C-alpha cells in the first residue's frame, strides 16, 4: 500500500529533501516556535467554534471598550482586542506580503492608541 500524496498540503517553497527547516525562510527561531506551539491548542479551539463567534466577541469587546466610561474597564477590553489582533498578525506574519502586513500593524496600533487614551481619560 502506498502512502497518499500530501504534496498539496506542504507550503510553497519548503523542500523536505533539504532537511525540513534548513531553508532560512522556514527557520523561524525559538520564540516563534514556542509561540506557535503554545498557540496551537487555542487555534484549534477557535477553529472548532462556529465562524460567527470570534468576530462577535471581538466586536462586543471593541464596542464595550469604547462605550464604557473613562477608566480601566474600557482600556482592558480594548487591550484584549489589540492583543488578539496582534497575536494573529504575529502568527501569520511570515506568510503575508508587504501589502497585507501594513493594515494589520495599523489595526493593532489604532486599537492600542484607543486603549491608552481610554486609560488616560480621553
Protein Blocks (a to p, Z undefined) as FASTA:
>chain_A
ZZddfklmpcghiafknopjmpmklmnbjklmmmmmmmmmmmmmmmmpcfklmmmmmmmm
mmmmmmpccdjklmmmmmmmmmmmmmmmmmmmmmpcfklmmmmmmmmmmmmmmmmmmmno
ZZ
